[in-house]
Amino acid sequence: MVAEQIFLYSTWLALLGWIVLILALFFKIPYKTVTWGIIPIMLSVIYAYLVVAFFGDAEGGFDSLDELSQLFQNKHALLAGWIHYLAFDLWLGYWQLRGSKEKGVNKWFLIPCFFFTLMYGPIGLLMYLVIRIISTRKLLHENF
């Protein structure tokens, strides 16, 4: 499979995962289907394949910004980086859903958190944490 196809399939797979998360807010989707994180796990398998198969061919590294820039000149390394973001942001969305159900956070507040987690991961995480603290009136020391 060529890099462009992997990119398209992975992106659509991640979007399907986000749709499942949103639907899980409003419909009875088997809870374990969502909390097991099957789609982020599938993305992680694709990521692992790309790292094992192609990172040895890429120049650059993680020791400086210049090396990182050089590394991501390699199409497969760039694709692995993209899938890394897709998998972790989606896994974070699953964590937010589970935590909101356990802590009683209003589901309507999760939709903007999901959007910002998908588009700007750390900002979505920050939004969720602030909303969770305000909603529960508790700091995050218990079962973070």
Buried (B, 14 or more C-beta within 10 A) or exposed (E): EEBEEBBEBBBEBBBEBBEBBBEBBEEEEEEEEBBEBBBBEBBBEBBEBBBEEBBEEBEBEEEEEEEBEBBBEBBBBBBBBBBBBBBBBBBBBBBBBBBBBEBEBEEEBBEEBBBBBBEEBEEBBBBBBEBBBEBBEEEEEEEE
